[in-house]
Amino acid sequence: MIVSPQKISNLEQLLPKTNFIRTHKSFIAAKNKIKQIEGNRILIDAYKVPIGQTYKENIMMLL
């Protein structure tokens, strides 16, 4: 987890879209670290990352 004073939308533009996906208004996840999608959450190791309604369609395309 990285905490930054920058807007997450600015960070999203800096990251390669082939490797990262926006999952929520406050979260971006590395695609290769996603272990499982469970309801409205993504499991990455012991972490549960929420899936926002706005981003759900993009995440479902990963399946």
N, CA, C and O atoms as a MOPAC input file, in Angstrom:
PM7 MOZYME 1SCF
protein

 N      0.84000 1    -1.17200 1     0.00000 1
 C      0.00000 1     0.00000 1     0.00000 1
 C      0.88900 1     1.24000 1     0.00000 1
 O      1.87600 1     1.32000 1     0.73200 1
 N      0.51700 1     2.19300 1    -0.83000 1
 C      1.26100 1     3.44100 1    -0.92100 1
 C      0.29400 1     4.58600 1    -0.63400 1
 O     -0.78400 1     4.65400 1    -1.22500 1
 N      0.67100 1     5.46800 1     0.25500 1
 C     -0.12500 1     6.65100 1     0.55900 1
 C      0.59600 1     7.84300 1    -0.05200 1
 O      1.79600 1     8.03000 1     0.15000 1
 N     -0.15100 1     8.64700 1    -0.80300 1
 C      0.46100 1     9.76100 1    -1.51800 1
 C     -0.43200 1    10.99100 1    -1.44500 1
 O     -1.65600 1    10.86500 1    -1.42400 1
 N      0.16200 1    12.17200 1    -1.40700 1
 C     -0.64500 1    13.39300 1    -1.41900 1
 C     -1.19300 1    13.71900 1    -2.82000 1
 O     -2.04400 1    14.59700 1    -2.96200 1
 N     -0.70600 1    13.01600 1    -3.84900 1
 C     -1.17900 1    13.24400 1    -5.21200 1
 C     -2.56500 1    12.65000 1    -5.40200 1
 O     -2.96700 1    11.74400 1    -4.67200 1
 N     -3.28300 1    13.16000 1    -6.37400 1
 C     -4.56800 1    12.56800 1    -6.72800 1
 C     -4.31900 1    11.18400 1    -7.32400 1
 O     -3.34700 1    10.97200 1    -8.04900 1
 N     -5.19900 1    10.26000 1    -7.01200 1
 C     -5.03200 1     8.90100 1    -7.52000 1
 C     -5.18600 1     8.86900 1    -9.05100 1
 O     -4.59200 1     8.01600 1    -9.71000 1
 N     -5.97000 1     9.78300 1    -9.61200 1
 C     -6.11200 1     9.83600 1   -11.06500 1
 C     -4.79100 1    10.21300 1   -11.73200 1
 O     -4.50200 1     9.74500 1   -12.83300 1
 N     -3.98000 1    11.06000 1   -11.07200 1
 C     -2.65900 1    11.39400 1   -11.60900 1
 C     -1.73200 1    10.17800 1   -11.56100 1
 O     -0.98100 1     9.92500 1   -12.50300 1
 N     -1.79100 1     9.43300 1   -10.46400 1
 C     -0.97500 1     8.22000 1   -10.35500 1
 C     -1.41000 1     7.18400 1   -11.38500 1
 O     -0.57400 1     6.50200 1   -11.97800 1
 N     -2.70300 1     7.07000 1   -11.59500 1
 C     -3.23700 1     6.10800 1   -12.56400 1
 C     -2.68300 1     6.38100 1   -13.96800 1
 O     -2.38500 1     5.44500 1   -14.71000 1
 N     -2.54800 1     7.64300 1   -14.32500 1
 C     -2.02400 1     8.00000 1   -15.64100 1
 C     -0.54500 1     7.65100 1   -15.78400 1
 O     -0.07500 1     7.39900 1   -16.89400 1
 N      0.18700 1     7.63300 1   -14.68300 1
 C      1.61400 1     7.31400 1   -14.72600 1
 C      1.89000 1     5.80800 1   -14.83700 1
 O      2.93200 1     5.39900 1   -15.34900 1
 N      0.95900 1     4.99900 1   -14.35800 1
 C      1.15700 1     3.54600 1   -14.34600 1
 C      0.74900 1     2.93200 1   -15.68100 1
 O     -0.20600 1     3.39400 1   -16.30600 1
 N      1.46900 1     1.88700 1   -16.12800 1
 C      1.09700 1     1.23200 1   -17.39400 1
 C     -0.23400 1     0.49000 1   -17.26600 1
 O     -0.41300 1    -0.32100 1   -16.35800 1
 N     -1.16700 1     0.77300 1   -18.18100 1
 C     -2.49500 1     0.17000 1   -18.13300 1
 C     -2.45900 1    -1.34100 1   -18.33700 1
 O     -3.39200 1    -2.04000 1   -17.94400 1
 N     -1.40900 1    -1.83900 1   -18.93700 1
 C     -1.31000 1    -3.28600 1   -19.13400 1
 C     -1.02700 1    -4.01800 1   -17.83300 1
 O     -1.29200 1    -5.21700 1   -17.73800 1
 N     -0.49500 1    -3.32900 1   -16.82700 1
 C     -0.11900 1    -3.96700 1   -15.56600 1
 C     -0.99200 1    -3.58800 1   -14.37400 1
 O     -1.01000 1    -4.30700 1   -13.37400 1
 N     -1.71400 1    -2.47600 1   -14.46100 1
 C     -2.48200 1    -1.98400 1   -13.31800 1
 C     -3.92200 1    -1.68800 1   -13.71700 1
 O     -4.21100 1    -1.36300 1   -14.86800 1
 N     -4.82200 1    -1.80800 1   -12.73800 1
 C     -6.23600 1    -1.52300 1   -12.98600 1
 C     -6.81300 1    -0.76100 1   -11.79600 1
 O     -6.50800 1    -1.06000 1   -10.64100 1
 N     -7.63900 1     0.21700 1   -12.09500 1
 C     -8.32800 1     0.97700 1   -11.04500 1
 C     -9.49000 1     0.12200 1   -10.57200 1
 O    -10.28200 1    -0.35200 1   -11.38700 1
 N     -9.60300 1    -0.08100 1    -9.27300 1
 C    -10.64200 1    -0.94100 1    -8.72600 1
 C    -11.68600 1    -0.16500 1    -7.92700 1
 O    -12.79100 1    -0.65500 1    -7.69200 1
 N    -11.32900 1     1.04200 1    -7.51300 1
 C    -12.17300 1     1.81200 1    -6.60800 1
 C    -11.68200 1     3.25300 1    -6.67500 1
 O    -10.59000 1     3.50200 1    -7.18700 1
 N    -12.45200 1     4.19500 1    -6.17700 1
 C    -12.00600 1     5.59300 1    -6.23300 1
 C    -10.72900 1     5.81900 1    -5.44100 1
 O    -10.04800 1     6.82600 1    -5.63900 1
 N    -10.39300 1     4.88900 1    -4.54300 1
 C     -9.19800 1     5.03700 1    -3.70300 1
 C     -8.16100 1     3.94700 1    -3.90300 1
 O     -7.17100 1     3.90300 1    -3.17300 1
 N     -8.36700 1     3.05100 1    -4.88700 1
 C     -7.46300 1     1.91100 1    -5.04400 1
 C     -7.10100 1     1.64900 1    -6.50300 1
 O     -7.93400 1     1.76300 1    -7.40300 1
 N     -5.83500 1     1.29500 1    -6.70700 1
 C     -5.32500 1     0.77200 1    -7.97900 1
 C     -4.59700 1    -0.50900 1    -7.62100 1
 O     -3.84500 1    -0.54300 1    -6.64600 1
 N     -4.81200 1    -1.57500 1    -8.40500 1
 C     -4.18500 1    -2.85800 1    -8.09900 1
 C     -3.34000 1    -3.33600 1    -9.26900 1
 O     -3.64600 1    -3.06000 1   -10.42900 1
 N     -2.27000 1    -4.05800 1    -8.94700 1
 C     -1.44700 1    -4.69600 1    -9.97200 1
 C     -2.17900 1    -5.94900 1   -10.44200 1
 O     -2.52200 1    -6.80800 1    -9.63000 1
 N     -2.41700 1    -6.05900 1   -11.73600 1
 C     -3.18200 1    -7.18000 1   -12.28700 1
 C     -2.56300 1    -8.53000 1   -11.95400 1
 O     -3.28300 1    -9.48500 1   -11.66400 1
 N     -1.24300 1    -8.62100 1   -11.99100 1
 C     -0.59700 1    -9.91200 1   -11.76600 1
 C     -0.61600 1   -10.34600 1   -10.29400 1
 O     -0.24100 1   -11.47700 1    -9.98700 1
 N     -1.04000 1    -9.47700 1    -9.39400 1
 C     -1.12100 1    -9.80400 1    -7.96400 1
 C     -2.52100 1   -10.25700 1    -7.54500 1
 O     -2.70000 1   -10.77600 1    -6.44400 1
 N     -3.51000 1   -10.06300 1    -8.41800 1
 C     -4.88700 1   -10.43700 1    -8.09100 1
 C     -4.99400 1   -11.95500 1    -8.06300 1
 O     -4.73100 1   -12.63100 1    -9.05700 1
 N     -5.38300 1   -12.47700 1    -6.90500 1
 C     -5.51300 1   -13.92700 1    -6.72800 1
 C     -6.93700 1   -14.38900 1    -6.99300 1
 O     -7.15300 1   -15.46800 1    -7.54500 1
 N     -7.91800 1   -13.56300 1    -6.59200 1
 C     -9.30600 1   -13.98600 1    -6.67900 1
 C    -10.21400 1   -12.77400 1    -6.63800 1
 O     -9.89300 1   -11.76500 1    -6.01000 1
 N    -11.35400 1   -12.87800 1    -7.31300 1
 C    -12.38600 1   -11.85600 1    -7.22200 1
 C    -13.55400 1   -12.49300 1    -6.49600 1
 O    -14.08200 1   -13.52200 1    -6.91800 1
 N    -13.95100 1   -11.86500 1    -5.39400 1
 C    -14.98300 1   -12.42800 1    -4.52100 1
 C    -16.03700 1   -11.36100 1    -4.25500 1
 O    -15.81800 1   -10.45200 1    -3.45400 1
 N    -17.16300 1   -11.47100 1    -4.91900 1
 C    -18.21600 1   -10.46600 1    -4.74600 1
 C    -17.73400 1    -9.10100 1    -5.18000 1
 O    -17.37200 1    -8.91100 1    -6.34100 1
 N    -17.72300 1    -8.15700 1    -4.27600 1
 C    -17.26600 1    -6.79800 1    -4.57200 1
 C    -15.89300 1    -6.52600 1    -4.00600 1
 O    -15.57200 1    -5.39200 1    -3.65100 1
 N    -15.06600 1    -7.58300 1    -3.92100 1
 C    -13.70100 1    -7.43000 1    -3.40500 1
 C    -12.73200 1    -8.25000 1    -4.24200 1
 O    -13.08200 1    -9.27700 1    -4.82500 1
 N    -11.50300 1    -7.75500 1    -4.27700 1
 C    -10.39600 1    -8.47200 1    -4.91100 1
 C     -9.47800 1    -8.94800 1    -3.80400 1
 O     -9.16500 1    -8.19200 1    -2.88400 1
 N     -9.05100 1   -10.17400 1    -3.88300 1
 C     -8.12500 1   -10.70800 1    -2.89200 1
 C     -6.71100 1   -10.66000 1    -3.44400 1
 O     -6.42100 1   -11.21800 1    -4.50200 1
 N     -5.83500 1    -9.98300 1    -2.71100 1
 C     -4.41100 1    -9.90600 1    -3.04100 1
 C     -3.67900 1   -10.29400 1    -1.77200 1
 O     -3.59200 1    -9.51600 1    -0.82200 1
 N     -3.15600 1   -11.50700 1    -1.77000 1
 C     -2.55400 1   -12.07600 1    -0.55700 1
 C     -3.56900 1   -11.97700 1     0.58400 1
 O     -4.67500 1   -12.50300 1     0.45500 1
 N     -3.23100 1   -11.32700 1     1.68300 1
 C     -4.13600 1   -11.22300 1     2.83000 1
 C     -5.00900 1    -9.96400 1     2.75500 1
 O     -5.82200 1    -9.72600 1     3.64700 1
 N     -4.84600 1    -9.16400 1     1.70600 1
 C     -5.57600 1    -7.90600 1     1.59000 1
 C     -6.85700 1    -8.09000 1     0.78700 1
 O     -6.90300 1    -8.85400 1    -0.17700 1
 N     -7.89100 1    -7.37500 1     1.20500 1
 C     -9.15800 1    -7.34500 1     0.48300 1
 C     -9.35700 1    -5.92800 1    -0.02700 1
 O     -9.53400 1    -4.99200 1     0.75300 1
 N     -9.32600 1    -5.78200 1    -1.34500 1
 C     -9.43300 1    -4.48000 1    -1.99800 1
 C    -10.85800 1    -4.34200 1    -2.53400 1
 O    -11.32600 1    -5.22500 1    -3.25300 1
 N    -11.55600 1    -3.25900 1    -2.20400 1
 C    -12.93200 1    -3.10400 1    -2.67900 1
 C    -13.00400 1    -2.83800 1    -4.18000 1
 O    -12.07800 1    -2.29900 1    -4.78500 1
 N    -14.12900 1    -3.23200 1    -4.75300 1
 C    -14.41800 1    -2.94300 1    -6.15700 1
 C    -15.55000 1    -1.92500 1    -6.16800 1
 O    -16.64800 1    -2.20400 1    -5.68700 1
 N    -15.28500 1    -0.76100 1    -6.71000 1
 C    -16.30900 1     0.27900 1    -6.82200 1
 C    -17.23500 1    -0.00800 1    -7.98500 1
 O    -16.82200 1    -0.60300 1    -8.98000 1
 N    -18.49400 1     0.41400 1    -7.86400 1
 C    -19.49400 1     0.17700 1    -8.90000 1
 C    -19.03800 1     0.72100 1   -10.24800 1
 O    -19.29700 1     0.10000 1   -11.27900 1
 N    -18.36800 1     1.86100 1   -10.25900 1
 C    -17.89500 1     2.49000 1   -11.49800 1
 C    -16.85500 1     1.62800 1   -12.21500 1
 O    -16.75500 1     1.66900 1   -13.44100 1
 N    -16.07800 1     0.84700 1   -11.45200 1
 C    -14.94200 1     0.11800 1   -12.01400 1
 C    -15.22400 1    -1.37500 1   -12.19500 1
 O    -14.38400 1    -2.10100 1   -12.72500 1
 N    -16.38800 1    -1.83400 1   -11.76400 1
 C    -16.70900 1    -3.26200 1   -11.77100 1
 C    -16.66000 1    -3.86500 1   -13.17900 1
 O    -16.13900 1    -4.96600 1   -13.35500 1
 N    -17.19100 1    -3.16400 1   -14.17700 1
 C    -17.21600 1    -3.68600 1   -15.53900 1
 C    -15.80300 1    -3.95500 1   -16.06700 1
 O    -15.56700 1    -4.99000 1   -16.69100 1
 N    -14.86600 1    -3.04100 1   -15.82600 1
 C    -13.48800 1    -3.22700 1   -16.27300 1
 C    -12.83900 1    -4.43200 1   -15.58400 1
 O    -12.06800 1    -5.16500 1   -16.20400 1
 N    -13.14800 1    -4.62800 1   -14.32800 1
 C    -12.56600 1    -5.73900 1   -13.58000 1
 C    -13.12600 1    -7.06800 1   -14.06800 1
 O    -12.39900 1    -8.05800 1   -14.15000 1
 N    -14.40600 1    -7.09400 1   -14.39000 1
 C    -15.03200 1    -8.33200 1   -14.87600 1
 C    -14.44800 1    -8.74100 1   -16.23600 1
 O    -14.48700 1    -9.91900 1   -16.59000 1
 N    -13.91900 1    -7.79900 1   -16.98700 1
 C    -13.29300 1    -8.11500 1   -18.27200 1
 C    -11.98100 1    -8.86200 1   -18.08100 1
 O    -11.48600 1    -9.48000 1   -19.02400 1
 N    -11.40600 1    -8.81900 1   -16.87700 1
 C    -10.18000 1    -9.56700 1   -16.59800 1
 C    -10.41500 1   -11.07100 1   -16.55800 1
 O     -9.49900 1   -11.86000 1   -16.79000 1
 N    -11.66600 1   -11.46400 1   -16.25800 1
 C    -11.97600 1   -12.89200 1   -16.11200 1
 C    -11.96400 1   -13.64200 1   -17.40300 1
 O    -12.20800 1   -14.84900 1   -17.41700 1

